[in-house]
Amino acid sequence: MNTIPHWINGSPALGTDTAPVFNPATGAEQARVVLGGAADVDAAVAAASRAFETWSESSLTQRTQVMFAFRQLLVEHEEELGRIISAEHGKTVDDARGEITRGREVVEFACGLGDVLKGSFSDQVSRGIDVHNFRQPLGVVAGITPFNFPAMVPLWMHPIAIATGNTFILKPSERDPSAANFVAELYRRAGLPDGVFNVVHGGKDAVDAILTHPGIEAVSFVGSTPIAKYVHEQATSHGKRVQALGGAKNHAVVLPDADLEFAANHITAGAYGSAGERCMAVSVAVAVGDAADGLVEILERKAREVKVGPGDTPGTDMGPLVTKAAQERVENAVATAAAQGATLVVDGRGLKVDGHENGFFTGPSLLDHVTTEMDAYQEELFGPVLAILRVDTLDEAISVINANPYGNGTALFTASGEAARRFQRNVKVGMIGVNVPVPVPMSYYSFGGWKDSLIGDNPIHGPEGIRFYTRPKVVTTRWPQQAQHVAAGFDFPTSS
């Protein structure tokens, strides 16, 4: 059976402990992944530290040339990487290609850092004195990433970190680890020096080693809110910068003036795409006033039209969940919702796919008359479950969203500019879509929610990503003429 190794200093590195990697469509173990710990993190940090000495001094031209080459290799190998992701995660190949495309946008942003990294210059701030500023890389930085986007989420991190002169250690999810090694090979082929990008696989031991290692300057994390809080607490207590993005409960509000067919079509895709295993999934549709009955009717029809099957089968809309435990957790949540009084409009439990009876499949579930007290509303289910919450007014919908502990993404479907403006100004959420169900920003904006969806103050990629992976210097200079004597003063300097 294939063993998936670490990637340290430009080559594979094996370990003694391993864990299974499953094919979610069949339920069969298809590989073993090595599980690293403190010694493996030490080796990766040592390699990254050596590489930082030269990489941090490389020209911006050299770094962007590597990024241009890496970007082209991502384009050329999109299909292959997409199939690797599909085989380990379960999502459709088309969905996997989509995540690669969105991740590649960050690489393209990194290709243009020559403009973004330009500092500023102030001439003659005082007599014969000029001031300028610039930014420098931190050193060795690390990323800890989730299973649901094994290519895209790491691509939110390492292209910017590397292009700004840092070296990087990636700890991907052990559930679908192969994409990380594939990306490492593409970096090698793009001309990235050994040790600049490293991969250490593993679980909590590897995570804790990263969070406490004195040679790592910053940690980026995407995952559940409890773990995000743990990562933030541990890493900051050890003197590191931290990006920690947590969970979500994303609402899509539908007003009576919206095109219900349009809204339902996009909410269905937002709720059930990638089997709902994404932090920007639409998990709650808030139907306002007279929109409710018509919206539920269309959502039911569209949920029943979703084609569930193996991710590599053409025509499949939704693949399996990533593990058997995830399948059981989602189906138990649907049963709990029904027991608590929700109307089970579409029941996705117990789905069997011909030829893949042992796969981790569950169908789309649609719950109506959900209340904010129910578990199906309060918990992040991370599966293909859409809850319908009924309210009377837009202001009530905004109040519901603002009372929720999460604030990652939200959307409003309406034909009213006034309603949209009121919504986007008053809702306490970091990323907002107007007639857009999954408002993931472009790479030149930053990604990050509010409240329990972002622990700390550091969103990811875009301008905030540049600031996170660099630190500023401000230089004040005077170049007096040699024949001119300038006396030093002991008073506090002023601009006179």
N, C-alpha and C positions, 0 to 999 in steps of 0.2 A: 504494500500500500504506500502511496506517495506521502512523504513527510515534507511539510512546509517549514523551511528554516527561517531563522533570522536573516537580516541583511546588514552586515556590519563592515565598515571600511571597504565597501565595494565588492563584497563576496558573500556567499551563503555561509551561515554558521549554525551548526546543529546544537542541540541540547539533549538532556537525558529525559526530562519529563515531557509528555505530549498529551494532547486532548483531541477528541474526535471532531471532525468537520463533516456535517451532514449535507446531503442533497435534500432540500425541503420538499421537493416534488415527489420523491420516492421514499423518503424516510430512512434511506440507507446511508451508512457511514462511507464517505468517499475518500477521505484523507485524514492524516494526523497533523496537527500543528504543534510545534515546539512551544513549551511554556517557559518563558524566561523569568529571571529574578534579579537580585541585586548584582550578581556577577556579570550578567549579560548587559545590564544597564551601565555598569562600570566600563565594560569593554566598549560600548557604543559611545559613552561620554569621552573616553580617552581618544577614540578615533576622531570624533567630532571636534574635540579640542585641538588636536594636531592640525586638522584640516582648516579650522578657523584662522590659524596663524597666517595662512597664505590666502584663503578665500576672502577674508575680510579686507585684505590689501589688493585684491584683484580690481580691475577697472570696471566701472559700470557697464562699459561696452561689452566686456567679456561675459559679465553676468547676464545681460539681456540677450546676448547671442545664444547662450545656453538655453534661455527661456524660449526664444524663437524656435530653436531646434526641438526642444521638448514639446512645445505646442504642436509642431508639425507631426511628431511621432504619435501624439495623442489622436490626431486626426486619422493618421494612417492605420492605427491599431484600435480604433473605436469599436469595431465589430468584435474583435477578439476579446478585448477587455470587457465589453458588454456581456459576452457569453460567460466569461469567468465569474462576473458578478451575479448573473442570473443563476448559475449552477450552485452557488453557495448561499445566496440570499433568498432566492425564489422569485424575485420580481421578474417581469417580462424583459426580454432583451431590448425591446423598444424603450421601456422605462429606464433601463440601465444606460442605454445610449444617451437618453435625455439627461441623466445625472452627470455623465461624462462631459456633455456639451456645456452644462451650467458650470461645472468645475473648470473647464477649459477657459471660460470667460475670465476667471481670476488669473490664469496664466497670461492671458492677453493683457490684462491690467498690469501685471508684473513686467511685461515686455515694454511698457511705456513709463517705467519708473524714472527715466532720465528727466522727464518734465516734472513729475511729482516730487522728486527729491531735491529740486532746486531750492536753495536757501534764499535769504533776502540780504540786501546790502544797503546800508545807510551811510551816505557820504557826508563828511564834515559835520558830525553830530556835535562836536566841539572843535576848537581851533586845531587843525591838523590831526584830528582823530576820526577814524571810521569804525563802523560796527557791522559785522556780518554773522550769520548763523548757518549751521549745517547739522545733519543728523548722522549718527554712527550706529552700527549694529551692536546688539547686546552681547552675543557670544553663542553658546550652545543653548538651543531652545527645543522644546518638546511639544508634541501633540498627542492627545489621547482621544480617540474617535470611536463613534458608535457603529453598530452593525448595519444600520438602515441605509446609509450612504457610504459604502466602503471606498468609493473614489471621490465623490464630490466634496464631502466634508473635509477630508485631508487636503484636498486641493484648495479649500478656503484658507488653509494655513501655510503649507510649506512653500508654495511659489513666492509669496510675499516675503516670508522669512529668509529664504535663500537669496532672492534677488536683492534684498537690502544688505546682504553680506553675512548673515548668520549661518550656522550649521544646524541641522535638524535631526531629531530623533522621533520617529513615529511609533506609537503603540496602538495598532488598530484593534478592532474587535477580534477575538479569537473565534467568533462564529463564522466569519467570512474573511479570512486573512489573505487570500491569494492576490487580491487586487493591489495590496500594498507592495508586495514583492515584484509584481509586474511593472508597477510605476517606477520602482527602484531601478529596474533594468532599463526602462526607457530613459531615465535620467543619465544612466551610465552611457547609453548610446548617444545621448545629446551632448556629451562632453563634460558632464559634471564631475569634478575630481572626487576620488575616493574619500569617504568619510564625511562629505558634506551632507548627504542624505542617508540615514540609517533606519532600519526597521527592527524593533524588538517586540516579539509576540509574547502574549501571556495574559494573566489575570491580575488579581489584586496585588500579588507580590511585585509584579513589574510596575504597576501603577504606583505603589507606595515607594518603590525605589526611585522612581522619577520625581515624585513630589518632594522627597527629602534629600536628593543628591545635591551636594554643594557645588557641583560643576555645571548645573543647569540653571540658567538665568530666568527663564520664563516658561510657563506651561499654558497651552491652549486646550480646552476641553469642551466637548459637546456630548450631552447625554441626559439622564434623568436629573430632576432637581435635587433629590437627596444626595446623589453622588456629586453633583456640581457644587453643592455646599461643602461637602467633605473635601473635594479637591481644592476649593478656594481657601478653606481654613488651613489645611495642611501645607499647601504650597506657600501661601502668604506668610505663615508662621516660620517658614524656612527662608524667607527673604526673597521670594520670587514674584515676578509679575504674573498675573493670572487672567486669562479669558475663560469664563465658565458659563456656558450656555446650558440652560436646563430644559424642563418639560413645557408642556403647553396644553391648553384646552381652547381651541380656536373656534370662534363663532362666525357664522355667515348669516347676516340679517337680511331678510327679504321683505321689502315694503309692498303694499298692494299695487303701487303704480309700476312695479317691475315687470319685465317680460318673464313670466313664470317658466315658460319652456326653456328660455335661455338660462335663467338662474338655476333651475333644476338640473339641467345638463351639466353645468359647470360645478355645481355643488356635488353631484354624483361623482364626477372625476376627482374632485378635491377630497372627497370622503373615502373613496374606495381605491383610488390609485395607489400603487405600491402596497396594496392590502392594508392601507391606513397606517402603515409603519413609517410615519414621518412626523417630525415635530411641527410642520406647517399644515398637516392634514386638517380638513374641515370635519370636526367631530360633533358640532352642534349647529343645527340650522334654527335660527330664531325667526319664526313666522309672525309677522305683525298684522294684527287685525284680520281683514277679509282675505289676506293672502294664504291663510293657513290651509284650508281644505283643498284648494286647488293645487297648492304646492305639494302637499302630501300625496295627492293622487298621482301627480307626475313623477315624484320621486319614487313612489312604489313601482311604477312601470319601468323606470330607468334602472332601478336596483335589480329588478328581475331580468333585465336584458344584459347585465354584466356577465361576460363569458369568463368563467374561472377554469384554469387549467395550468399545466406546466409552463413556466416562463419562456421556454424555447419553442413552444408550439405557436405557429402563425395564427393570428386571430384572437389570441388570449388577451383579455383585458386586465385580469388580476390573477396573480400567482398565489402560491401557498404562503403561510406565515413562516417565520424563520426557524422555529423550533416546535417540537411537540408541546413543550411547556407553554409557549406563547399561544398555541391553538387552544389548549385547555383553559388558559386564563381568559381569553376572549369569549369563549363559549360559556364559561361560568358567569361572566359578566352579563351576558344576554339573559341567562336564566334568572339572575338576581334582579335585573331590571323588570322582567315580567312579574316576578314575585312581589316587587315593590309597587306595582300598579301601572307600569308603562304598557302601552298598547303595542303588541308585537306585530307590526304591519308586514314586515318581511323577516323571516327567521332563517339565518344562514347556517345554523348549526347542523352537524351531521352530514355535511356534504361529502360525497365520495366521487372521485374522478376516475373514470374507467381506465384501467391499466396502471393507475397510481393510487391504489386503495390505501396504501400506507403513508401517503404524503400528508403534509401538515396543512391540509386545506380546510377552510371554512368559507362559507359564502357571505355576501353582503347582508347585513342586518339593518333594519330600519325600525326605530322606536319612536312612537308618537306619544303625546301627552306626558312627556318627561318633565319632572320638576327639578328645581335646583337642589332639593334635599336628597335626591336619589343618587346612588353610587355611580350610575351610568353617566351622570352629569359631573359629579365631583372628581372622579378619577380619570387619569389619562389612560385610556384603554389600549392605545397603540395597536389598533386592529380595525377591520372593516365594519365599524358600527357607527351609524349616524343617528343622533338623538334629535327629535323635534321638540322645541320649546315654544310654546304659544304665549304671546304678549299682546297688549292692546295698542301700544304706541311706540314710536321710535325712541322717545326718551326713556321708556321702561326698558327697552332693549339695551340702551346704553348703560342704564343702571345695573342691569344683570351682568353685563360684560365687566363693568368696573368693579363689581363686587367679587368677581372670580379671582382667585389668588394668582392665576397665570395672566401674562400679558404679551404673548409672543406675536400672534397674527390675528387679524380679523378682516372681515369683508362686509360690504354693503351692496345689495342689489337694488337699484332704484333708477328712475328717470328724472329725479329731482336734484338739481344742483344745490339748492338750499339745504335739502336733507343731507346730501353728501358732505357739504361743508360743515354742517353742524356735527355730523357724526365724526369726521376726521379730527375736528378740533376738541371734542369733548370726551372721546373714548380714550381710556388709559391703556393703550396697547402700542407696542413699538413699531409694528409693520402693518399697514392698512391697505386694503384693496377696495377700489370702487368699481364694481362689476368685474372684479378680478378675484377669483376664489383663493388662490395661493400666492400672496403678494411677496414672493422672495425677490429682494432688490437685485439690480444688476451689480456687477462686481465693483464698479466705481462708486457705489454707495456701500454703506456698512450694514451688516446683518446683526440684529440683536433686539430682543424684546424688552419688556418692562416687568416689574414685580418679580415673581418667582421664576420667570423664564430667563432672567439674566442675573447671575450672582456677581456682585461687584459692578464695575463701571466700564468694562472694556468689551464693546461689540467686536465683530470679526470681519475681516477683509475690508476693502475700500480704504478710505482715509484713516479710519480708526486702526486698521491693520498695520498701516505704515507707522503710525505713532506707537503702536504696541511693540513692534519688533525693533524699534530704534530709540535712541535717546539723543536729545539736542545738546549742542554746544553753541555758546555765543562768544564771539571773539571781539575784543576791543583793541584796536591797533593805533599806534602812533609811530611815524617814521620821521623823526626830526632831521633837519639838515645837519651835517656833521659839524659845521662851523657854528651852529646855534646851540647855546647852552640852555637847557630846560631844567629849571630847579624843581625838585620834588617837594610836594607839600604834604603836611601831616593831617590836614583837615579832610573831612569826608568829601570825595570828589563830586563836583557839580558840572553842569553843562555850560558854564559861562565861558 
